[in-house]
């Protein structure tokens, strides 16, 4: 780290955030690395495309969303999520599913247009419609046109062979399927694997045998007779949250894939139950359906790794071979924090555990603790996603933003991806709100007095800002804002337009104007605030009639990195005479030093000093220990691979030599 009269932080620019707060002084890591990314070439700007507009997956969908008891839950973290589905109905432009809390849209990834909301049918009586019960992150498994989804409270299947050829759903029926829950599912090879199952009470007890003779006791008897490994050893064993079940290869019969597996959990139309009873038992007898209890507490996630199913519980991780009914226990203590906390890459799984640490499971089933718990992800509300082009892994939540694992190190980003999906040779992200301090007071319009209405065509009622044949405004002055909007500062602004006709809606921050919107949707834009005390202004034009459901104004943070504390080899105070930075782009960057003169003293901060065009900041302090804080202008290119501190003590460095160093 120390070299020729200077202390270098070059390795820290590659390795990024420290994995553990207990790492000692002079370790080659950063204490923080916010809204910039570490790479093998040094620190660069975060390259997520965040210029979200009408064409991105989060926009243009709000009009059809169902109003829940809490309307904002539809847009709460971690929604929306997108899944690529090129094979569902490409002739109708359906190349993906866009999932919110209680609504799912058929979606065209190429055009960015919704093709309509999914209509769900009750599984036992498909002529009856059903609605989604609010849950957590969606999980998905698909086999060509056959699709399965679960949010932990609602299990949905699309089985084209069914009598209604419709999306059918398990939870919510008032008969045998009532209260059956599937927490985890995945495609492993050509098999569907499900776990964390709570069977409906009627099905478990067999109290409705006239409708569904496949009660659990009947199936358990078949399992016990077939189970050569004696994994099912007692009569009252329940298919519970520590068990997995799996289908036969490719779902089984060509015309009726997965029908036997669905029969095992009561996911079957009434008229089909009587027909399937003996078929399910015969598949169990033949070993074509699988079931295994595992030493996992509450299975939350299942992911493929080659031909193995890796099963994650709140406590316990197990690798299962579906072909030969064998398992390898990876851990009985380490587990995942929630249903969205695991992501797979080409050669490993990454997950966050209940203690907030990130782990890596390699393809040879070796478990490695990576750490990073000090950065405070919210664990149970974290979702993980992967960018296969940049090889970046995102752990996102609704408080921190996202912790980004690049190929070389870690950083924090204020943009929180909720999912990624690849289709048509394109990578698609979905995002929730930008994380940061909200400037708008009552962004859901639940306090009428926080907004000044321009005239009688503007009202606030039922948490909706309403314009009726209006060309007026709704204004929140600087003094009424939750956090004052500042002149010349960039802000990420989102607005939810629930309905609109006859004109347009525009958001302004003082004299800084956004784009006029004339469609329904959830629109994002970066606006630079103008004027001494900028107001938040929503302007109607053209005699528009519109309902506005939400406004959010969040300051774009300045990218910043902070080094780990450093000391001197002599363990005595030394004098710093300057700081040098180098790389492809660091225009406008400035730096401060936090230092103390001896180990028991409090730390003192210098003021920020801007690097000159040679990359030198002239700062002089004498200290015992120190750290550097380097910040960059917002919304700018960044590229630095060298950062060093010049020392005067014991060196013969004048200004000329310092500049040349």
C-alpha positions in Angstrom: 0.0 0.0 0.0 2.8 2.4 0.8 5.3 3.0 -2.0 7.9 5.6 -2.7 6.6 8.4 -0.5 3.0 7.8 -1.1 0.2 5.5 0.0 -1.8 3.9 -2.8 -5.4 2.7 -2.8 -5.4 1.2 -6.3 -6.3 -2.3 -5.3 -9.2 -1.0 -3.2 -10.7 0.6 -6.4 -10.9 -3.0 -7.9 -12.0 -4.9 -4.8 -14.7 -2.4 -3.6 -16.6 -2.6 -0.4 -15.1 -4.4 2.6 -16.8 -7.7 3.3 -16.6 -7.3 7.1 -16.5 -4.2 9.3 -13.9 -6.0 11.4 -11.3 -5.9 8.6 -8.2 -4.1 9.9 -6.6 -0.8 9.0 -4.8 -0.6 5.6 -6.9 -3.4 4.2 -7.3 -3.0 0.4 -11.0 -2.3 0.4 -13.4 0.7 0.4 -15.6 1.6 3.4 -18.3 2.8 0.9 -18.7 2.9 -2.9 -22.0 4.5 -3.7 -23.6 4.8 -7.2 -20.4 3.8 -8.9 -19.1 0.3 -9.7 -15.8 -1.5 -9.0 -14.3 -3.4 -12.0 -11.0 -5.1 -12.8 -10.0 -1.8 -14.3 -11.0 0.4 -11.3 -14.1 2.4 -10.4 -16.5 3.4 -13.2 -20.0 4.8 -13.3 -22.9 2.5 -12.6 -24.1 1.4 -16.0 -27.7 0.3 -15.4 -29.9 2.0 -17.9 -32.1 4.1 -15.6 -33.5 6.5 -18.2 -36.9 4.8 -17.9 -39.5 6.1 -20.2 -42.7 4.9 -22.0 -40.8 2.0 -23.6 -39.6 0.3 -20.4 -41.4 -2.5 -18.6 -42.5 -0.4 -15.6 -44.4 2.1 -17.7 -47.8 2.0 -19.4 -49.3 -0.6 -17.1 -51.0 1.3 -14.3 -54.4 1.8 -15.8 -55.4 -1.8 -15.6 -54.0 -2.6 -12.2 -56.6 -3.8 -9.7 -57.2 -1.4 -6.8 -56.3 -3.4 -3.7 -57.4 -2.5 -0.2 -54.0 -0.7 0.0 -53.6 0.6 -3.5 -50.0 1.3 -3.1 -49.2 -2.4 -2.5 -49.4 -3.0 -6.2 -46.3 -0.8 -6.6 -44.6 -1.7 -3.4 -41.2 -3.4 -3.5 -40.3 -5.9 -5.0 -42.8 -5.3 -7.9 -42.9 -5.4 -10.8 -41.0 -8.5 -12.0 -40.7 -9.7 -15.5 -40.3 -13.3 -16.9 -39.5 -14.0 -20.6 -42.0 -16.3 -22.2 -41.3 -16.4 -25.9 -43.3 -19.6 -26.4 -46.6 -18.7 -24.7 -48.3 -16.9 -27.5 -45.8 -15.1 -29.8 -48.5 -14.7 -32.5 -50.3 -12.4 -30.1 -47.2 -10.5 -29.1 -47.0 -12.3 -25.7 -43.2 -12.6 -25.1 -43.3 -12.1 -21.3 -45.2 -11.9 -18.1 -45.1 -8.7 -16.1 -46.0 -9.4 -12.5 -47.3 -6.9 -9.9 -48.6 -7.8 -6.4 -52.1 -8.9 -7.4 -52.1 -8.4 -11.2 -50.2 -10.2 -13.9 -50.0 -8.9 -17.5 -49.2 -10.7 -20.7 -46.5 -8.5 -22.1 -44.6 -7.8 -25.3 -41.0 -7.3 -24.4 -40.1 -6.1 -27.9 -42.7 -3.3 -28.1 -43.1 -2.6 -24.3 -46.9 -3.0 -24.6 -49.3 -4.8 -22.4 -51.4 -7.5 -24.1 -54.0 -7.6 -21.3 -54.2 -8.8 -17.8 -54.4 -12.5 -17.0 -57.9 -13.8 -16.2 -57.6 -16.6 -13.6 -60.0 -19.5 -13.2 -60.8 -21.5 -10.1 -59.0 -24.8 -10.4 -61.8 -27.1 -9.3 -64.5 -25.3 -11.3 -62.8 -23.4 -14.2 -66.0 -21.5 -15.0 -65.5 -19.6 -11.8 -63.1 -16.7 -11.9 -60.5 -16.1 -9.1 -58.2 -13.3 -7.9 -54.6 -13.3 -6.7 -53.9 -13.2 -3.0 -51.2 -10.7 -2.1 -47.8 -12.3 -1.5 -44.0 -11.8 -1.8 -41.6 -12.2 -4.8 -42.9 -14.3 -7.7 -41.2 -17.5 -8.7 -41.7 -19.1 -12.1 -41.1 -22.4 -13.9 -42.0 -22.9 -17.5 -42.0 -25.8 -20.0 -42.7 -24.5 -23.5 -46.4 -23.3 -23.1 -46.8 -24.9 -19.7 -46.2 -22.3 -16.9 -46.3 -22.4 -13.1 -46.1 -19.3 -10.8 -46.2 -18.8 -7.1 -45.9 -15.7 -4.8 -46.1 -17.8 -1.6 -49.8 -17.3 -1.2 -51.1 -18.0 -4.7 -50.2 -21.0 -7.0 -51.0 -20.5 -10.6 -50.7 -22.9 -13.5 -51.2 -22.6 -17.3 -51.9 -26.1 -18.6 -53.0 -25.9 -22.2 -54.6 -29.4 -22.0 -57.1 -28.3 -19.4 -60.8 -28.1 -20.3 -60.7 -24.3 -20.2 -57.2 -23.8 -21.7 -56.8 -21.1 -19.1 -54.6 -19.8 -16.3 -55.8 -21.7 -13.2 -55.1 -21.0 -9.6 -55.1 -23.1 -6.5 -55.5 -20.9 -3.4 -58.8 -19.3 -2.6 -61.2 -22.0 -3.6 -63.9 -22.7 -1.0 -63.6 -26.5 -1.3 -60.8 -29.1 -1.3 -58.0 -26.8 -2.6 -58.7 -24.2 0.1 -55.5 -22.9 1.8 -53.0 -25.0 -0.1 -49.8 -23.0 -0.5 -46.7 -23.7 -2.6 -43.7 -21.5 -1.4 -41.1 -22.6 -3.9 -40.9 -24.1 -7.4 -38.4 -24.4 -10.2 -37.7 -26.3 -13.4 -34.8 -28.7 -12.8 -33.9 -30.4 -16.1 -37.2 -31.4 -17.5 -38.9 -31.8 -14.1 -41.1 -29.5 -12.1 -39.9 -29.4 -8.4 -42.1 -27.9 -5.7 -41.4 -27.4 -2.0 -42.6 -25.5 1.1 -46.1 -26.9 0.6 -49.0 -26.6 2.9 -51.9 -28.8 1.8 -55.5 -27.8 2.1 -57.1 -29.2 5.2 -59.7 -31.2 3.3 -57.2 -32.8 1.0 -54.8 -33.6 3.9 -57.5 -35.2 6.0 -59.4 -36.9 3.2 -62.7 -35.4 4.4 -63.9 -34.7 0.9 -63.1 -38.0 -0.6 -66.3 -38.1 -2.8 -64.9 -35.2 -4.7 -61.2 -36.0 -4.5 -60.3 -39.6 -3.5 -56.6 -38.7 -3.7 -56.4 -37.6 0.0 -52.9 -37.5 1.4 -53.2 -40.7 3.5 -53.9 -42.7 0.3 -50.9 -41.2 -1.4 -48.7 -41.7 1.7 -49.5 -45.4 1.7 -48.3 -45.7 -1.9 -45.1 -43.8 -1.0 -44.4 -46.0 1.9 -44.8 -49.2 -0.2 -42.5 -47.8 -2.9 -39.9 -46.1 -0.7 -36.9 -48.5 -0.7 -34.8 -45.9 1.1 -37.3 -45.7 4.0 -37.3 -41.9 3.9 -41.0 -41.9 4.8 -41.0 -43.9 8.1 -44.1 -43.0 10.0 -47.8 -43.2 9.3 -48.9 -39.7 10.0 -46.1 -38.0 7.9 -47.5 -34.8 6.3 -46.3 -33.2 3.0 -45.1 -30.1 4.8 -42.8 -27.1 4.3 -39.7 -29.3 4.7 -40.6 -31.6 1.8 -40.2 -31.4 -2.0 -42.1 -33.3 -4.7 -41.2 -33.5 -8.3 -42.8 -34.5 -11.6 -41.8 -37.2 -14.1 -39.5 -36.2 -16.9 -41.0 -33.5 -19.1 -44.2 -33.6 -17.1 -45.1 -37.1 -18.3 -47.8 -37.8 -20.8 -47.5 -35.7 -24.0 -51.0 -34.5 -24.1 -51.5 -34.2 -20.4 -48.2 -33.0 -18.9 -48.0 -32.6 -15.1 -51.5 -33.9 -14.5 -50.3 -36.5 -12.1 -48.2 -34.1 -10.1 -51.1 -31.7 -9.9 -53.3 -34.5 -8.6 -50.9 -35.0 -5.8 -51.6 -31.6 -4.3 -55.3 -31.2 -5.2 -54.7 -28.9 -8.2 -57.3 -30.6 -10.4 -60.7 -30.0 -11.8 -63.6 -31.8 -10.0 -64.5 -33.9 -13.0 -60.9 -35.1 -13.4 -60.3 -36.2 -9.8 -62.0 -39.6 -10.1 -60.0 -40.3 -13.3 -56.6 -39.5 -12.0 -56.6 -41.4 -8.6 -55.2 -44.7 -9.9 -52.9 -42.9 -12.3 -51.2 -41.0 -9.6 -50.7 -44.1 -7.5 -49.3 -46.0 -10.4 -46.8 -43.2 -11.2 -45.7 -43.3 -7.5 -45.3 -47.1 -7.7 -43.2 -46.8 -10.9 -41.0 -44.2 -9.4 -41.9 -41.6 -11.9 -43.1 -39.1 -9.3 -40.8 -38.1 -6.5 -41.2 -37.0 -2.9 -38.5 -36.4 -0.2 -38.5 -34.9 3.3 -35.4 -32.8 3.8 -33.5 -31.3 6.8 -34.6 -27.8 5.8 -36.7 -25.6 7.9 -39.4 -24.0 5.8 -38.3 -24.4 2.1 -38.3 -21.0 0.4 -36.3 -21.4 -2.8 -35.4 -24.2 -5.3 -32.8 -23.6 -8.0 -31.2 -25.9 -10.6 -27.5 -26.6 -10.6 -26.8 -29.0 -13.5 -29.0 -32.0 -12.9 -29.3 -31.3 -9.2 -32.1 -29.4 -7.4 -30.6 -27.1 -4.7 -33.2 -26.6 -2.0 -32.9 -23.6 0.3 -34.8 -23.3 3.6 -34.7 -20.7 6.4 -32.2 -23.1 8.0 -30.7 -25.8 5.8 -29.5 -26.2 2.2 -29.7 -29.6 0.5 -28.7 -30.8 -3.0 -31.1 -33.5 -4.4 -30.6 -35.8 -7.3 -34.0 -36.4 -8.8 -32.9 -39.3 -10.9 -31.7 -41.6 -8.1 -33.4 -40.3 -5.0 -30.2 -39.2 -3.2 -29.3 -36.1 -1.4 -26.3 -34.2 0.0 -26.8 -32.0 3.0 -24.8 -28.8 2.3 -25.7 -27.0 5.6 -28.2 -27.5 8.4 -27.7 -24.1 9.9 -27.2 -21.6 7.0 -30.4 -20.7 5.2 -32.0 -18.0 3.1 -33.7 -14.9 4.3 -36.7 -15.0 2.0 -38.3 -16.2 -1.2 -36.5 -13.8 -3.5 -33.0 -14.0 -2.0 -31.3 -16.5 -4.3 -30.0 -16.0 -7.9 -28.3 -18.4 -10.2 -25.4 -17.6 -12.6 -23.6 -19.8 -15.1 -21.5 -21.5 -12.5 -22.8 -20.7 -9.0 -25.7 -19.6 -6.8 -25.6 -16.4 -4.6 -27.9 -15.7 -1.7 -28.5 -13.6 1.4 -29.0 -15.4 4.7 -31.1 -14.6 7.8 -28.1 -12.8 9.3 -27.7 -10.5 6.3 -24.5 -12.0 4.9 -24.2 -12.9 1.3 -23.0 -16.4 0.3 -21.8 -18.2 -2.8 -22.5 -21.9 -3.6 -20.2 -23.1 -6.3 -21.0 -25.9 -8.8 -18.9 -28.3 -6.7 -21.3 -27.6 -3.8 -18.7 -25.6 -1.8 -20.3 -22.9 0.4 -18.4 -19.7 0.7 -19.3 -16.7 2.9 -18.8 -13.4 1.1 -20.1 -11.1 3.9 -21.3 -7.5 3.4 -23.8 -7.6 6.3 -22.8 -4.1 7.5 -24.5 -2.5 4.5 -27.9 -3.4 5.9 -30.1 -5.0 3.2 -33.5 -5.8 4.6 -33.1 -9.6 4.3 -36.7 -10.8 4.0 -37.6 -8.1 1.5 -34.5 -8.5 -0.7 -34.7 -9.8 -4.2 -31.7 -11.0 -6.2 -31.2 -10.7 -10.0 -28.4 -11.2 -12.5 -27.1 -9.4 -15.5 -25.5 -12.1 -17.7 -23.9 -9.5 -20.1 -22.0 -7.6 -17.4 -21.8 -10.6 -15.0 -23.2 -8.3 -12.3 -25.4 -9.6 -9.4 -27.9 -7.4 -7.7 -29.3 -7.8 -4.2 -32.0 -5.1 -4.1 -34.3 -3.9 -1.3 -36.5 -0.9 -0.5 -34.2 0.9 1.9 -30.6 0.5 0.7 -31.1 0.3 -3.0 -29.0 -2.5 -4.4 -25.7 -4.2 -3.4 -23.9 -5.0 -6.7 -21.4 -7.8 -6.9 -19.3 -7.3 -10.0 -16.6 -9.6 -11.3 -14.1 -7.9 -9.1 -15.8 -6.5 -6.0 -18.9 -4.9 -4.5 -20.6 -1.5 -4.5 -24.0 0.1 -3.5 -26.4 1.6 -6.1 -29.4 3.7 -5.4 -31.3 2.1 -8.3 -33.0 -1.2 -7.2 -33.6 -3.7 -10.0 -36.5 -6.1 -9.1 -35.8 -8.6 -11.9 -33.9 -9.3 -15.1 -35.0 -11.4 -18.0 -33.5 -12.3 -21.3 -35.6 -12.7 -24.4 -35.1 -12.1 -28.1 -31.3 -11.5 -27.4 -32.2 -8.6 -25.2 -31.7 -8.1 -21.5 -34.7 -6.4 -19.7 -34.6 -4.9 -16.3 -37.6 -4.0 -14.1 -37.2 -1.4 -11.3 -39.0 -0.2 -8.3 -38.7 3.3 -7.1 -35.4 5.0 -6.8 -34.1 4.8 -3.3 -33.4 8.0 -1.4 -34.9 10.8 0.5 -38.4 11.7 -0.7 -38.9 15.4 -1.2 -42.7 15.3 -1.8 -44.7 15.5 1.3 -47.7 13.1 1.2 -46.8 11.7 -2.3 -50.0 9.6 -2.3 -52.1 12.8 -1.9 -53.5 11.7 1.5 -53.3 15.3 3.0 -55.2 17.8 0.9 -53.6 20.9 2.6 -50.1 19.9 1.4 -51.0 20.8 -2.2 -52.2 24.2 -3.4 -54.8 23.8 -6.1 -54.8 26.4 -8.9 -58.6 26.6 -9.3 -61.8 24.6 -8.9 -60.9 22.2 -11.6 -58.3 20.6 -9.3 -59.3 18.5 -6.3 -57.9 15.9 -4.0 -60.2 13.1 -2.9 -59.8 9.5 -1.9 -55.9 9.8 -2.2 -56.2 10.9 -5.8 -55.2 14.2 -7.3 -58.0 14.9 -9.9 -58.0 17.4 -12.8 -61.4 17.9 -14.5 -61.3 19.6 -17.9 -58.4 21.5 -16.4 -55.4 23.6 -17.5 -54.5 24.4 -13.9 -51.9 23.3 -11.4 -51.3 21.5 -8.1 -48.3 23.0 -6.3 -46.2 22.0 -3.3 -44.1 25.0 -2.2 -40.6 24.6 -0.9 -41.6 25.2 2.7 -44.3 22.4 2.5 -41.9 19.7 1.1 -40.7 16.8 3.2 -37.1 17.6 2.1 -36.6 20.9 0.2 -35.9 20.6 -3.5 -32.6 22.4 -4.2 -31.6 24.5 -7.2 -29.4 22.8 -9.8 -29.8 19.4 -8.2 -30.9 16.5 -10.3 -34.0 14.5 -9.2 -35.5 11.2 -10.2 -39.2 12.0 -10.6 -42.0 9.4 -11.0 -45.7 10.1 -11.5 -48.5 7.5 -11.6 -51.3 8.6 -14.1 -54.2 6.3 -13.4 -56.5 7.8 -16.1 -56.2 10.6 -18.6 -58.1 12.0 -21.5 -58.1 15.2 -23.6 -54.7 16.8 -22.8 -51.5 16.3 -20.9 -49.8 16.2 -17.5 -46.3 17.6 -16.7 -44.1 17.7 -13.6 -41.8 20.7 -13.0 -39.3 21.4 -10.3 -39.2 25.2 -10.2 -38.1 26.2 -13.7 -36.9 22.7 -14.5 -39.6 21.0 -16.7 -40.3 17.4 -17.3 -42.0 15.8 -20.3 -45.8 16.2 -20.9 -47.5 12.8 -20.5 -50.7 12.0 -22.3 -51.1 8.3 -21.5 -51.7 6.2 -18.4 -48.7 4.7 -16.7 -46.0 5.0 -14.2 -43.5 7.4 -15.7 -39.9 8.1 -14.6 -37.7 11.0 -15.6 -34.6 12.9 -14.4 -35.3 16.7 -13.9 -32.8 19.3 -12.9 -34.5 21.7 -10.4 -34.3 25.4 -11.3 -34.9 28.6 -9.3 -33.9 29.6 -5.8 -36.6 27.7 -3.9 -38.1 25.2 -6.4 -41.7 24.1 -6.0 -43.0 20.7 -7.1 -45.6 21.6 -9.7 -48.0 19.2 -11.5 -49.4 21.1 -14.5 -52.5 20.1 -16.5 -52.8 21.3 -20.1 -55.3 21.2 -22.9 -58.4 20.9 -20.7 -57.2 17.5 -19.5 -59.2 15.2 -17.2 -56.9 12.9 -15.3 -56.4 11.1 -12.0 -53.0 11.1 -10.4 -52.2 8.4 -7.9 -48.7 9.2 -6.8 -45.8 11.7 -7.2 -42.2 10.9 -6.1 -39.3 13.3 -6.2 -35.9 11.8 -5.0 -32.5 13.5 -5.3 -30.0 11.8 -7.5 -27.0 11.1 -5.1 -23.5 12.1 -6.1 -21.4 9.1 -6.7 -18.9 8.7 -3.9 -16.3 6.3 -2.6 -14.6 6.3 0.8 -11.4 4.4 1.5 -10.8 2.1 4.5 -8.9 3.8 7.3 -5.1 3.9 6.6 -2.1 4.5 8.8 1.6 4.8 8.4 4.2 2.1 8.7 6.0 4.0 11.3 2.8 4.2 13.4 3.7 7.8 14.0 2.0 10.9 12.7 3.0 11.9 9.1 2.2 14.9 6.9 0.0 14.5 3.8 0.9 17.1 1.1 -1.5 16.1 -1.7 -3.8 13.6 -3.2 -3.5 12.2 -6.7 -6.1 10.6 -8.9 -5.8 9.1 -12.4 -7.9 7.3 -15.0 -10.0 7.9 -18.0 -12.6 10.3 -16.6 -12.6 12.2 -13.3 -13.7 15.7 -14.3 -15.2 17.6 -11.5 -14.2 15.1 -8.8 -13.3 16.4 -5.4 -11.9 14.9 -2.2 -11.7 15.4 1.6 -9.6 13.8 4.3 -11.0 12.5 7.6 -8.1 12.3 10.0 -7.0 12.2 13.6 -3.6 13.1 15.1 -3.4 10.2 17.6 -5.3 6.9 18.1 -7.5 8.3 20.9 -8.5 11.5 19.2 -11.8 12.3 17.4 -11.7 12.5 13.6 -11.7 15.8 11.8 -12.8 16.5 8.2 -11.1 18.8 5.8 -13.3 20.7 3.3 -13.7 19.2 -0.1 -10.9 20.2 -2.6 -11.4 19.8 -6.4 -8.8 17.8 -8.4 -7.1 20.0 -10.9 -6.7 19.1 -14.6 -3.6 17.0 -13.7 -5.5 15.0 -11.1 -3.9 16.7 -8.1 -5.7 18.0 -5.0 -3.5 20.1 -2.8 -4.5 19.2 0.8 -2.0 19.3 3.7 -2.7 17.7 7.1 -0.6 16.0 9.7 -2.2 12.9 11.1 -1.9 9.5 12.6 -4.7 7.8 10.7 -6.9 8.9 7.8 -9.4 8.0 5.1 -10.3 9.7 1.8 -13.8 10.6 0.6 -13.9 11.1 -3.2 -17.1 12.3 -4.8 -18.1 12.9 -8.4 -20.7 15.1 -10.1 -24.0 13.4 -10.4 -25.0 11.9 -13.8 -21.4 11.9 -15.1 -18.9 9.5 -16.6 -16.4 8.0 -14.1 -13.2 6.1 -14.7 -10.4 6.0 -12.1 -7.8 3.3 -11.6 -5.3 5.1 -9.4 -5.8 7.0 -6.1 -2.9 7.9 -3.8 -1.8 10.1 -1.0 1.5 12.0 -1.2 3.6 12.1 2.0 6.1 14.8 3.0 7.7 13.2 6.0 10.9 11.5 5.1 10.6 12.5 1.4 12.3 15.1 -0.8 9.2 15.9 -2.8 8.7 19.4 -4.0 5.6 20.5 -6.0 7.2 19.5 -9.3 8.0 16.0 -8.1 4.5 15.7 -6.5 2.8 16.6 -9.7 4.9 14.1 -11.6 4.4 11.3 -9.1 
